[in-house]
Amino acid sequence: MIELDNVAYSYSGDALLTDMSLQLAPGAFHFLTGPSGAGKTTFLKLCYGALKPTGGRVRIFDHDVTDMSRDDVAMARRRIGVVHQDCQFLDHLPVAENVALPLTVSGQASPDQVDNLNELMAWVGLSEKYDALPPELSGGERQRAALARALILSPDVILADEPTGNVDWEMSQRLLRLLVELNKMGKTVMIATHDLMLIRAAKSMVPARILRIANRTLQAAGADL
C-alpha cells in the first residue's frame, strides 16, 4: 500500500532522515516513536505524499510519488486518512460540517452521505456535538472530531500524528481503542507517538510493530518498550 525504499529527506542541505525503508501492508498496525524533533511528522508526510523524498523512493498504492502530479497525490490521499497533531477546524462551521469537509471538497457530498455522517459521529461519541462549534469542544472531543474527519472518505490507511498528545490518559485509551477497532476492520494504522505508556497499553489489544526514529533512520524498537 505504502512503501519506502532507502528514503532520505533533506532540507536546505541538512539531512533530516536517511535510509528509511518500510512497507505498510494491508491490515498492519505500526507505532512510530522517537523523541520530539526526531522526524516523526516528516516521516508521515512522506508516507502520504505531502513531501517528496530527496533520495530513495516512496510508492503509494503502486505509484512512485516522484512521478505523481498534485492531482494524482490528491486522488491517492482520498485513500489515506490523516489525523494531524494540531487539528485545525473552521470555527464558524458546526462540528458535523467540519467532519464532512473532505466529502464537500472532493465533490462526493450527497444526501446518501448523511446517514454515514450520523453513524460516524455516533461511533466517535460526538452525536450530541453535531451542531456545536469547534471552540465549544474539549481537547478530547476535538481529537475525536479530527479522527472522524480522517475517516469520512472510508480510507484504507490511517496515519495519526500524536493523536493523544493533548488529552488525558482516559481519553488516550478511548482514542487508542477506536484506532484498534479500525485495524480489526481491516484498516492499516500507523500512530506516531512519544507516549510509551500508550504503546504498552496497546500490546494487549493488537499485534503491533513498533518502530523508532533514531540517528535520522528507522529502527526496530527494543524489548524495553
Secondary structure, 3 states (H helix, E strand, C coil): CEEEEEEEEEECCEEEEEEEEEEECCCCEEEEECCCCCCHHHHHHHHCCCCCCCEEEEEECCEEHHHCCHHHHHHHHCCEEEECCCCCCCCCCCHHHHHCHHHHHCCCCCCCHHHHHHHHHHHCCCHHHCCCCHHHCCHHHHHHHHHHHHHCCCCCEEEEECCCCCCCHHHHHHHHHHHHHHHHCCCEEEEECCCHHHHHHHCCCCCCEEEEEECCEEEECCCCC
